[in-house]
Amino acid sequence: MRNPLDSFRLDGEVAVVTGGAAGLGRAVAEAYAAVGARVAIFDMAASGDDAYKVDVADEAQVKQAFADVMKRHGRVDVLFNNAGIAVRKPTAELTVDEWNRVVGVNMTGVFLCAREAARHMLAGGRGGRIVNTASIMGFSGGGLYPNISYQATKGAVVNMTRALAVEWAKQNIRVNGIAPTWIRTALTKAITENPDLVHRIEAMTPMGRLGEPEDIVGAVLFLSTRASSLVTGHTLAVDGGFLAQ
């Protein structure tokens, strides 16, 4: 009998991680490498081998970065579509420029990277896997603080995940997402360093804690590998039970 853990391997495959220089992206990139993948990092703060400075909201930069990955590796098998930003301001004070900046990264960037990855996956004839980072705020109106652009774009990611999964299912490209709770990263630093907000989040979460980047890794590996071979169009909550309430 084959070892069931073999289905979590990515030996010989190429994975692209957006927002991979820190936080969730870095944790997942390290995990992909640990299970055998060659990992390319797309991030404005990227540095080192196989790292590409990419603004995911810029179509030309996204196209060029994927072309560079193809030139170096000859294939793209997995995309962790993870880059994201937030502007936490009352809606009445939010400017159109701030709105557009969040939409550009969190929604247009997800579309551009998914589209470009899929073009190469389709051309290669092997299919592939795309995992989008949504959020519990893609399913919830929040309430702790105003964050309309983030909530709107993460809701869009949830439905984009469904739509792309249906469109590409016959071509063997599976598209899924994760919906994390508050995770301790640079993106949430202003929240996680506020004791009152941390206490309120813990009280709202059945498991009573915030997450760490390592808490996300298992879910992303599952959705990125043969272990989830019949799963597509699903956004998996990794949230300590928040959305189950």
FITIKE-48700 format. One line per 4 residues: their letters; for each residue x, y, z of N, C-alpha, C. Coordinates in Angstrom, 1 decimal, padded with zeros to 4 digits, always signed. Layout:
REM residues N
a> X:Y:Z:X:Y:Z:X:Y:Z  ...
***
This chain:
REM residues 245
mrnp> +000.8:-001.2:+000.0:+000.0:+000.0:+000.0:+000.9:+001.2:+000.0  +000.5:+002.2:-000.8:+001.3:+003.5:-000.9:+001.1:+004.3:+000.4  +002.2:+004.9:+000.8:+002.1:+005.7:+002.0:+001.2:+006.9:+001.7  +000.1:+007.1:+002.5:-000.8:+008.1:+002.3:-000.2:+009.5:+002.4
ldsf> +000.9:+009.6:+003.1:+001.6:+010.9:+003.2:+002.3:+011.3:+001.9  +002.5:+010.4:+001.0:+003.1:+010.7:-000.3:+002.2:+011.7:-001.1  +000.9:+011.7:-000.8:+000.0:+012.5:-001.5:+000.1:+014.0:-001.1  +000.9:+014.3:-000.1:+001.2:+015.6:+000.3:+002.5:+016.1:-000.2
rldg> +003.2:+015.3:-001.1:+004.5:+015.7:-001.6:+004.3:+016.6:-002.9  +005.3:+017.4:-003.2:+005.3:+018.2:-004.4:+006.7:+018.0:-005.1  +007.2:+016.8:-005.0:+008.5:+016.6:-005.7:+008.5:+016.9:-007.2  +009.5:+017.7:-007.6:+009.6:+018.0:-009.0:+008.7:+019.1:-009.5
evav> +007.8:+019.6:-008.6:+006.9:+020.6:-009.1:+007.3:+022.0:-008.7  +006.7:+023.0:-009.4:+007.1:+024.4:-009.2:+005.9:+025.1:-008.6  +006.2:+025.8:-007.4:+005.1:+026.6:-006.8:+005.5:+028.0:-006.7  +004.5:+028.9:-007.0:+004.7:+030.3:-006.9:+003.9:+030.8:-005.7
vtgg> +004.5:+031.6:-004.9:+003.9:+032.1:-003.7:+003.9:+033.7:-003.7  +002.7:+034.3:-003.8:+002.7:+035.8:-003.8:+002.6:+036.2:-002.3  +003.2:+037.4:-002.1:+003.3:+037.8:-000.7:+004.2:+036.8:+000.1  +005.2:+036.3:-000.5:+006.0:+035.2:+000.1:+007.2:+035.6:+000.9
aagl> +007.4:+036.9:+001.1:+008.6:+037.3:+001.8:+008.4:+037.3:+003.3  +007.2:+037.2:+003.8:+007.0:+037.2:+005.3:+005.6:+036.6:+005.6  +005.3:+036.4:+006.8:+004.0:+036.0:+007.3:+003.5:+034.7:+006.7  +002.2:+034.6:+006.3:+001.7:+033.4:+005.8:+002.4:+032.9:+004.6
grav> +002.7:+033.8:+003.7:+003.4:+033.4:+002.5:+004.8:+032.8:+002.8  +005.5:+033.3:+003.6:+006.8:+032.7:+004.0:+006.7:+031.4:+004.6  +005.7:+031.2:+005.5:+005.5:+029.9:+006.2:+005.1:+028.9:+005.1  +004.3:+029.2:+004.2:+003.8:+028.3:+003.2:+005.0:+028.0:+002.2
aeay> +005.7:+029.0:+001.8:+006.9:+028.8:+000.9:+007.9:+027.8:+001.5  +008.1:+027.9:+002.8:+009.1:+027.0:+003.5:+008.5:+025.6:+003.5  +007.2:+025.5:+003.7:+006.5:+024.2:+003.7:+006.6:+023.5:+002.3  +006.3:+024.3:+001.3:+006.3:+023.8:-000.1:+007.7:+023.2:-000.3
aavg> +008.8:+024.0:+000.0:+010.1:+023.5:-000.2:+010.4:+022.2:+000.6  +009.9:+022.2:+001.8:+010.1:+021.0:+002.6:+009.5:+019.7:+002.1  +008.4:+019.9:+001.2:+007.8:+018.7:+000.6:+008.2:+018.5:-000.8  +009.3:+019.2:-001.2:+009.9:+018.9:-002.5:+009.8:+019.9:-003.6
arva> +009.0:+020.9:-003.4:+008.8:+021.9:-004.5:+010.0:+022.8:-004.7  +010.1:+023.3:-005.9:+010.9:+024.5:-006.2:+010.0:+025.7:-006.1  +010.4:+026.7:-005.3:+009.5:+027.7:-004.9:+010.0:+029.1:-005.4  +009.1:+029.8:-006.1:+009.3:+031.1:-006.6:+008.5:+032.1:-005.7
ifdm> +009.2:+033.2:-005.2:+008.5:+034.1:-004.4:+008.2:+035.4:-005.2  +007.0:+035.8:-005.2:+006.6:+037.1:-005.7:+006.2:+038.1:-004.6  +007.0:+039.1:-004.4:+006.8:+040.1:-003.3:+007.5:+041.4:-003.6  +006.9:+042.5:-003.2:+007.6:+043.7:-003.4:+008.9:+043.8:-002.5
aasg> +008.9:+043.0:-001.5:+010.1:+042.9:-000.6:+010.9:+041.7:-000.8  +010.7:+041.1:-002.0:+011.4:+039.8:-002.2:+012.9:+040.0:-002.4  +013.7:+039.1:-002.0:+015.1:+039.1:-002.2:+015.7:+037.7:-002.2  +016.8:+037.4:-002.8:+017.4:+036.1:-002.8:+017.1:+035.3:-004.0
dday> +017.5:+034.1:-004.0:+017.4:+033.2:-005.1:+015.9:+032.9:-005.4  +015.5:+032.9:-006.7:+014.1:+032.6:-007.1:+013.1:+033.6:-006.4  +013.5:+034.8:-006.3:+012.6:+035.8:-005.7:+012.4:+036.9:-006.7  +011.2:+037.4:-006.9:+010.8:+038.4:-007.9:+010.1:+039.5:-007.3
kvdv> +010.6:+040.7:-007.5:+009.9:+041.9:-007.0:+008.7:+042.2:-007.9  +007.5:+041.9:-007.4:+006.3:+042.0:-008.2:+005.2:+042.8:-007.5  +004.6:+043.8:-008.1:+003.4:+044.4:-007.7:+002.3:+043.6:-008.3  +001.6:+042.8:-007.6:+000.6:+041.9:-008.2:-000.6:+042.7:-008.8
adea> -000.7:+043.9:-008.5:-001.8:+044.7:-009.2:-001.4:+045.3:-010.5  -000.1:+045.0:-010.9:+000.4:+045.5:-012.2:+000.5:+044.4:-013.2  -000.4:+044.4:-014.2:-000.5:+043.3:-015.2:+000.9:+043.0:-015.8  +001.6:+044.0:-016.2:+002.9:+043.8:-016.9:+003.9:+043.1:-016.0
qvkq> +003.9:+043.5:-014.8:+004.9:+042.9:-013.8:+004.5:+041.4:-013.5  +003.2:+041.1:-013.4:+002.8:+039.8:-013.2:+003.1:+038.9:-014.4  +002.8:+039.4:-015.6:+003.2:+038.6:-016.8:+004.7:+038.3:-016.9  +005.5:+039.3:-016.6:+006.9:+039.2:-016.7:+007.4:+038.2:-015.7
afad> +006.9:+038.3:-014.4:+007.4:+037.4:-013.4:+007.1:+035.9:-013.7  +005.9:+035.7:-014.2:+005.5:+034.3:-014.6:+006.4:+033.8:-015.8  +006.6:+034.7:-016.7:+007.5:+034.4:-017.8:+008.9:+034.0:-017.3  +009.4:+034.8:-016.3:+010.7:+034.5:-015.8:+010.8:+033.1:-015.1
vmkr> +009.7:+032.8:-014.4:+009.6:+031.5:-013.7:+009.6:+030.4:-014.8  +008.8:+030.6:-015.8:+008.8:+029.6:-016.9:+010.2:+029.4:-017.6  +010.8:+030.5:-017.8:+012.2:+030.5:-018.4:+013.1:+029.7:-017.5  +013.0:+029.9:-016.2:+013.9:+029.2:-015.3:+013.6:+027.8:-015.0
hgrv> +012.3:+027.5:-014.8:+011.8:+026.2:-014.4:+011.0:+025.4:-015.5  +010.4:+026.1:-016.4:+009.7:+025.4:-017.5:+008.3:+024.9:-017.1  +007.8:+025.3:-016.0:+006.5:+024.8:-015.6:+006.0:+025.6:-014.3  +004.7:+025.7:-014.1:+004.1:+026.2:-012.9:+003.0:+025.2:-012.6
dvlf> +003.1:+024.6:-011.4:+002.1:+023.6:-010.9:+001.2:+024.1:-009.8  +001.7:+025.0:-009.0:+001.0:+025.4:-007.8:+001.1:+027.0:-007.7  +000.0:+027.6:-007.4:+000.0:+029.0:-007.0:-000.6:+029.2:-005.7  +000.1:+029.8:-004.7:-000.5:+030.3:-003.5:-000.7:+031.8:-003.6
nnag> -001.9:+032.1:-003.9:-002.3:+033.5:-004.3:-002.6:+034.3:-003.0  -001.6:+034.8:-002.4:-001.7:+035.2:-001.0:-001.5:+036.7:-000.7  -000.9:+037.4:-001.7:-000.6:+038.8:-001.4:-001.8:+039.6:-001.0  -001.7:+040.5:+000.0:-002.9:+041.2:+000.4:-002.5:+042.4:+001.3
iavr> -003.4:+043.4:+001.3:-003.2:+044.6:+002.1:-004.5:+045.0:+002.8  -004.4:+045.9:+003.7:-005.6:+046.4:+004.4:-005.5:+047.9:+004.7  -006.6:+048.6:+004.6:-006.7:+050.0:+005.0:-007.9:+050.1:+006.0  -007.6:+050.1:+007.3:-008.7:+050.0:+008.3:-009.1:+051.4:+008.7
kpta> -010.1:+051.9:+008.0:-010.6:+053.3:+008.3:-012.2:+053.3:+008.2  -012.8:+054.2:+008.9:-014.2:+054.3:+008.7:-014.6:+054.6:+007.2  -015.7:+054.0:+006.8:-016.0:+054.1:+005.4:-016.2:+055.6:+004.9  -016.8:+056.4:+005.8:-017.0:+057.8:+005.4:-015.7:+058.6:+005.3
eltv> -014.6:+058.0:+005.8:-013.3:+058.7:+005.7:-012.4:+058.0:+004.6  -012.8:+056.9:+004.1:-012.0:+056.2:+003.1:-012.0:+056.9:+001.8  -010.8:+057.1:+001.2:-010.7:+057.8:-000.1:-010.8:+056.8:-001.2  -011.1:+057.3:-002.4:-011.2:+056.4:-003.5:-009.8:+055.8:-003.8
dewn> -008.7:+056.6:-003.6:-007.4:+056.1:-003.9:-007.1:+054.9:-002.9  -007.5:+055.0:-001.7:-007.3:+053.9:-000.7:-008.1:+052.7:-001.1  -009.3:+052.9:-001.5:-010.2:+051.8:-001.9:-009.6:+051.1:-003.1  -009.1:+051.9:-004.1:-008.6:+051.3:-005.3:-007.3:+050.6:-005.0
rvvg> -006.5:+051.0:-004.1:-005.2:+050.4:-003.7:-005.5:+049.0:-003.2  -006.5:+048.9:-002.3:-006.9:+047.6:-001.7:-007.5:+046.7:-002.7  -008.4:+047.2:-003.6:-009.0:+046.4:-004.6:-007.9:+045.9:-005.6  -006.9:+046.8:-005.9:-005.9:+046.4:-006.8:-005.1:+045.2:-006.4
vnmt> -004.7:+045.2:-005.1:-003.9:+044.1:-004.6:-004.8:+042.9:-004.3  -005.8:+043.1:-003.5:-006.6:+042.0:-003.0:-007.5:+041.3:-004.0  -008.0:+042.0:-005.0:-008.9:+041.4:-005.9:-008.3:+041.3:-007.3  -007.9:+042.5:-007.9:-007.3:+042.4:-009.2:-006.0:+041.6:-009.2
gvfl> -005.2:+041.7:-008.1:-004.0:+040.9:-008.1:-004.3:+039.4:-008.0  -005.3:+039.0:-007.3:-005.7:+037.6:-007.3:-006.1:+037.2:-008.7  -006.9:+038.0:-009.3:-007.3:+037.6:-010.7:-006.1:+037.5:-011.6  -005.2:+038.5:-011.6:-004.1:+038.5:-012.6:-003.2:+037.3:-012.3
care> -002.9:+037.0:-011.1:-002.0:+035.9:-010.8:-002.6:+034.6:-011.1  -003.9:+034.5:-010.8:-004.6:+033.2:-011.2:-004.7:+033.0:-012.7  -005.0:+034.1:-013.4:-005.1:+034.0:-014.8:-003.8:+033.6:-015.5  -002.7:+034.3:-015.0:-001.4:+034.0:-015.6:-000.9:+032.6:-015.3
aarh> -001.1:+032.2:-014.0:-000.7:+030.8:-013.7:-001.5:+029.8:-014.5  -002.8:+030.1:-014.6:-003.6:+029.1:-015.4:-003.2:+029.0:-016.8  -002.9:+030.1:-017.4:-002.4:+030.1:-018.8:-001.2:+029.1:-019.0  -000.3:+029.2:-018.1:+000.9:+028.3:-018.2:+000.5:+026.9:-017.8
mlag> -000.4:+026.7:-016.8:-000.9:+025.4:-016.5:-001.6:+024.7:-017.7  -002.5:+025.5:-018.3:-003.2:+025.0:-019.5:-002.3:+024.6:-020.6  -001.3:+025.5:-020.9:-000.4:+025.2:-021.9:+000.5:+024.0:-021.7  +000.8:+023.7:-020.4:+001.6:+022.6:-020.0:+000.8:+021.3:-020.1
grgg> -000.5:+021.3:-020.1:-001.3:+020.1:-020.2:-001.4:+019.3:-018.9  -000.8:+019.7:-017.8:-000.8:+018.9:-016.6:-001.8:+019.3:-015.6  -002.4:+020.5:-015.9:-003.3:+021.0:-014.8:-002.5:+021.7:-013.8  -003.1:+021.9:-012.6:-002.4:+022.6:-011.5:-003.4:+022.9:-010.4
rivn> -002.9:+023.5:-009.4:-003.6:+023.9:-008.2:-003.4:+025.3:-007.8  -004.5:+026.0:-007.5:-004.4:+027.4:-007.1:-005.1:+027.5:-005.7  -004.4:+028.2:-004.8:-005.0:+028.4:-003.5:-005.0:+029.9:-003.2  -006.2:+030.4:-003.1:-006.4:+031.9:-002.8:-006.5:+032.2:-001.3
tasi> -005.9:+033.2:-000.9:-006.1:+033.6:+000.5:-007.3:+034.6:+000.6  -008.4:+034.1:+001.1:-009.5:+035.0:+001.5:-009.4:+035.4:+002.9  -010.5:+035.3:+003.7:-010.5:+035.7:+005.1:-011.8:+035.3:+005.7  -011.9:+035.2:+007.0:-013.2:+035.1:+007.6:-014.0:+036.4:+007.3
mgfs> -013.3:+037.5:+007.0:-014.0:+038.7:+006.7:-014.6:+038.7:+005.3  -014.3:+037.6:+004.5:-015.0:+037.4:+003.2:-016.4:+036.7:+003.5  -016.7:+036.3:+004.7:-018.0:+035.7:+005.0:-018.7:+036.5:+006.1  -018.0:+037.5:+006.7:-018.5:+038.2:+007.8:-018.4:+039.7:+007.7
gggl> -019.3:+040.4:+008.3:-019.3:+041.9:+008.2:-018.3:+042.5:+009.3  -017.7:+041.6:+010.0:-016.7:+042.1:+011.0:-017.4:+042.7:+012.2  -017.1:+043.9:+012.6:-017.7:+044.5:+013.8:-016.7:+045.1:+014.8  -015.5:+044.6:+014.7:-014.5:+045.1:+015.7:-014.0:+046.5:+015.3
ypni> -013.9:+046.7:+014.0:-013.4:+048.0:+013.5:-013.8:+048.1:+012.0  -014.0:+049.3:+011.4:-014.4:+049.4:+010.0:-013.3:+049.0:+009.1  -013.6:+048.2:+008.1:-012.6:+047.7:+007.2:-013.2:+047.3:+005.8  -014.0:+048.2:+005.3:-014.9:+047.9:+004.2:-014.2:+047.4:+002.9
syqa> -013.1:+048.0:+002.6:-012.4:+047.6:+001.4:-011.8:+046.2:+001.5  -011.3:+045.8:+002.7:-010.8:+044.5:+002.9:-011.9:+043.5:+002.9  -013.0:+043.8:+003.6:-014.1:+042.8:+003.6:-014.7:+042.6:+002.2  -014.9:+043.7:+001.5:-015.4:+043.6:+000.1:-014.5:+042.7:-000.8
tkga> -013.2:+043.0:-000.7:-012.3:+042.2:-001.6:-012.2:+040.8:-001.2  -012.2:+040.5:+000.1:-012.1:+039.1:+000.5:-013.4:+038.3:+000.2  -014.5:+039.0:+000.2:-015.7:+038.4:-000.3:-015.7:+038.1:-001.7  -015.1:+039.0:-002.5:-014.9:+038.7:-003.9:-013.9:+037.6:-004.2
vvnm> -012.9:+037.4:-003.4:-012.0:+036.3:-003.5:-012.7:+034.9:-003.3  -013.6:+034.9:-002.4:-014.4:+033.7:-002.1:-015.2:+033.3:-003.4  -015.9:+034.2:-004.0:-016.7:+033.9:-005.1:-015.8:+033.7:-006.4  -014.7:+034.4:-006.5:-013.8:+034.2:-007.6:-013.2:+032.8:-007.6
tral> -013.0:+032.3:-006.4:-012.5:+031.0:-006.2:-013.5:+030.0:-006.7  -014.8:+030.2:-006.4:-015.8:+029.3:-006.9:-015.9:+029.3:-008.5  -015.9:+030.6:-009.0:-016.1:+030.7:-010.4:-015.0:+030.1:-011.2  -013.7:+030.4:-010.8:-012.6:+029.8:-011.5:-012.5:+028.3:-011.4
avew> -012.9:+027.8:-010.2:-012.9:+026.3:-010.0:-013.9:+025.7:-011.0  -015.1:+026.2:-011.2:-016.0:+025.7:-012.2:-015.5:+025.8:-013.6  -014.9:+027.0:-013.9:-014.4:+027.2:-015.3:-013.3:+026.2:-015.7  -012.4:+026.0:-014.7:-011.2:+025.2:-015.1:-011.2:+023.7:-014.6
akqn> -012.3:+023.3:-014.1:-012.4:+021.9:-013.5:-012.1:+020.9:-014.6  -012.6:+021.0:-015.8:-012.4:+020.0:-016.8:-011.0:+020.0:-017.3  -010.2:+021.1:-017.1:-008.8:+021.2:-017.5:-007.9:+020.8:-016.4  -008.5:+020.2:-015.3:-007.7:+019.7:-014.2:-006.9:+020.8:-013.4
irvn> -007.5:+022.0:-013.4:-006.9:+023.0:-012.5:-007.9:+023.2:-011.4  -007.5:+022.9:-010.2:-008.3:+023.0:-009.0:-008.0:+024.3:-008.4  -009.1:+025.0:-008.0:-009.0:+026.3:-007.4:-009.8:+026.3:-006.0  -009.0:+026.5:-005.0:-009.6:+026.6:-003.6:-009.1:+027.8:-002.9
giap> -009.6:+028.0:-001.7:-009.2:+029.1:-000.9:-009.1:+028.8:+000.6  -008.5:+029.6:+001.3:-008.5:+029.5:+002.8:-009.1:+030.8:+003.3  -009.7:+030.7:+004.5:-010.3:+031.9:+005.1:-009.7:+031.9:+006.6  -008.6:+032.5:+006.7:-008.0:+032.6:+008.1:-008.7:+033.5:+009.0
twir> -008.6:+033.3:+010.3:-008.9:+034.2:+011.3:-007.8:+035.3:+011.4  -007.8:+036.0:+012.5:-006.7:+037.0:+012.7:-005.4:+036.2:+013.0  -004.4:+036.4:+012.2:-003.1:+035.7:+012.3:-002.1:+036.7:+012.6  -001.2:+036.4:+013.5:-000.1:+037.3:+014.0:+000.9:+037.5:+012.9
talt> +000.8:+038.5:+012.1:+001.7:+038.9:+011.0:+001.9:+040.4:+011.0  +002.7:+040.9:+010.1:+002.9:+042.3:+010.0:+001.6:+043.0:+009.6  +000.8:+042.4:+008.8:-000.5:+042.9:+008.4:-001.4:+043.2:+009.5  -001.3:+042.4:+010.6:-002.3:+042.6:+011.7:-001.6:+043.1:+013.0
kait> -000.4:+043.7:+012.8:+000.4:+044.1:+014.0:-000.3:+045.2:+014.8  -001.0:+046.1:+014.1:-001.7:+047.1:+014.9:-002.9:+046.6:+015.7  -003.4:+045.4:+015.3:-004.4:+044.7:+016.0:-003.9:+043.9:+017.2  -002.9:+043.1:+016.8:-002.3:+042.1:+017.8:-001.5:+042.8:+018.9
enpd> -001.2:+044.0:+018.7:-000.5:+044.8:+019.8:-001.4:+045.6:+020.6  -002.7:+045.5:+020.3:-003.8:+046.2:+021.1:-004.4:+045.2:+022.0  -004.1:+045.2:+023.3:-004.6:+044.2:+024.3:-006.1:+044.1:+024.3  -006.8:+045.2:+024.1:-008.3:+045.2:+024.2:-008.8:+044.4:+023.0
lvhr> -008.3:+044.7:+021.8:-008.8:+044.0:+020.6:-008.4:+042.5:+020.7  -007.2:+042.2:+021.1:-006.9:+040.8:+021.3:-007.8:+040.1:+022.2  -008.2:+040.7:+023.3:-009.1:+040.1:+024.3:-010.5:+039.9:+023.6  -010.9:+040.9:+022.9:-012.2:+040.8:+022.2:-012.2:+039.7:+021.1
ieam> -011.1:+039.6:+020.4:-011.1:+038.5:+019.4:-011.0:+037.1:+020.0  -010.3:+037.0:+021.1:-010.2:+035.7:+021.8:-011.6:+035.4:+022.4  -012.4:+036.4:+022.8:-013.7:+036.1:+023.4:-014.7:+035.7:+022.3  -014.5:+036.2:+021.0:-015.3:+035.9:+019.9:-015.0:+034.6:+019.2
tpmg> -013.9:+034.0:+019.6:-013.4:+032.8:+018.9:-013.6:+031.6:+019.8  -014.3:+030.6:+019.4:-014.6:+029.4:+020.2:-013.3:+028.8:+020.8  -012.2:+028.7:+020.0:-011.0:+028.1:+020.5:-010.2:+029.1:+021.3  -010.6:+030.3:+021.4:-010.1:+031.3:+022.3:-008.7:+031.8:+022.1
rlge> -008.3:+031.8:+020.8:-006.9:+032.4:+020.5:-006.9:+032.9:+019.1  -005.9:+033.7:+018.8:-005.5:+034.1:+017.5:-004.7:+033.0:+016.9  -004.4:+033.2:+015.6:-003.6:+032.2:+014.9:-002.1:+032.6:+014.7  -001.3:+031.7:+014.4:+000.1:+031.9:+014.0:+000.2:+031.5:+012.5
pedi> +001.2:+032.0:+011.8:+001.4:+031.6:+010.4:+001.4:+030.0:+010.2  +002.0:+029.4:+011.2:+002.2:+027.9:+011.1:+000.8:+027.2:+011.1  -000.2:+027.9:+011.7:-001.5:+027.3:+011.8:-002.2:+027.1:+010.4  -001.7:+027.9:+009.4:-002.3:+027.9:+008.1:-001.7:+026.8:+007.2
vgav> -000.4:+026.4:+007.5:+000.4:+025.6:+006.6:-000.3:+024.3:+006.2  -000.9:+023.6:+007.2:-001.5:+022.3:+006.9:-002.6:+022.4:+005.9  -003.5:+023.4:+006.1:-004.6:+023.6:+005.2:-004.2:+023.9:+003.8  -003.2:+024.8:+003.6:-002.7:+025.1:+002.3:-002.0:+023.9:+001.6
lfls> -001.2:+023.2:+002.4:-000.6:+022.0:+001.8:-001.6:+021.0:+001.3  -002.7:+020.8:+002.1:-003.8:+019.9:+001.7:-004.4:+020.3:+000.4  -004.7:+021.6:+000.2:-005.3:+022.1:-001.0:-004.4:+022.2:-002.2  -003.1:+022.2:-001.9:-002.1:+022.4:-002.9:-001.6:+021.1:-003.5
tras> -002.0:+019.9:-003.0:-001.4:+018.6:-003.3:-002.5:+017.6:-003.7  -002.0:+016.4:-004.1:-002.9:+015.4:-004.5:-003.8:+014.9:-003.3  -003.5:+015.3:-002.1:-004.3:+014.9:-001.0:-005.7:+015.4:-001.1  -005.9:+016.5:-001.8:-007.3:+017.1:-002.0:-007.8:+017.0:-003.5
slvt> -007.5:+015.8:-004.1:-007.7:+015.7:-005.5:-009.1:+015.8:-006.0  -010.1:+015.7:-005.1:-011.5:+015.8:-005.5:-012.1:+017.1:-004.9  -011.3:+018.0:-004.5:-011.8:+019.3:-003.8:-011.5:+020.4:-004.7  -012.5:+021.2:-005.1:-012.3:+022.4:-005.9:-013.5:+023.3:-005.6
ghtl> -013.2:+024.6:-005.6:-014.3:+025.6:-005.4:-014.6:+025.8:-003.9  -013.8:+025.3:-003.1:-014.1:+025.4:-001.6:-013.1:+026.4:-000.9  -013.6:+027.1:+000.0:-012.8:+028.0:+000.8:-012.8:+027.5:+002.2  -011.7:+027.0:+002.7:-011.6:+026.3:+004.0:-011.3:+027.3:+005.1
avdg> -012.2:+027.4:+006.1:-012.0:+028.3:+007.2:-010.9:+027.7:+008.1  -010.0:+028.5:+008.5:-008.9:+028.2:+009.4:-009.0:+029.3:+010.5  -010.0:+029.1:+011.4:-010.4:+030.2:+012.2:-010.8:+029.9:+013.6  -010.4:+028.8:+014.1:-010.7:+028.5:+015.5:-012.2:+028.4:+015.8
gfla> -013.0:+028.2:+014.8:-014.4:+028.0:+015.0:-015.2:+029.3:+014.8  -014.6:+030.4:+014.4:-015.3:+031.7:+014.4:-016.5:+031.6:+013.5  -016.4:+031.1:+012.3:-017.5:+031.1:+011.4:-018.6:+030.0:+011.7  -018.2:+029.1:+012.6:-019.2:+028.1:+012.9:-020.3:+028.6:+013.8
q> -020.2:+029.8:+014.3:-021.1:+030.3:+015.3:-022.4:+030.8:+014.6
***
